[in-house]
Amino acid sequence: MTTESPRWFKSSYSSNGGACVEIAANLAVSRGTVPVRDSKDLSGPTLSFPVASFTSFVAGVKAGDFGTV
């Protein structure tokens, strides 16, 4: 079992409008998951997604599969 701590970061595309998420990509290899949290609630809940699922999601966002707001 690993004791590595998450290193949280927001996208450089974040405009600090308050609707941001942070991810801890450093745990992808050691745990096989990508933790995600609300950047406004640092002590709140964390969702962890399997690496393959998160990678597919990011590819979909980049491809414009989810539309725009």
Residue pairs with C-beta under 8 A, 6 or more apart in sequence:
2 30
2 31
4 26
4 27
4 30
4 31
6 24
6 26
6 27
6 35
7 24
7 25
7 26
8 22
8 23
8 24
8 37
8 42
9 22
9 23
9 24
9 25
10 20
10 21
10 22
10 39
11 20
14 20
14 39
18 40
20 38
20 39
20 40
21 36
21 37
21 38
21 39
22 36
22 37
22 38
22 39
23 34
23 35
23 36
23 54
24 34
24 35
25 34
27 33
27 34
27 35
28 34
28 51
28 54
31 48
32 50
32 51
33 48
33 49
33 50
33 51
34 48
34 49
34 50
34 51
34 54
35 46
35 47
35 48
36 46
36 47
36 48
36 49
36 54
37 44
37 45
37 46
37 47
38 44
49 57
60 66
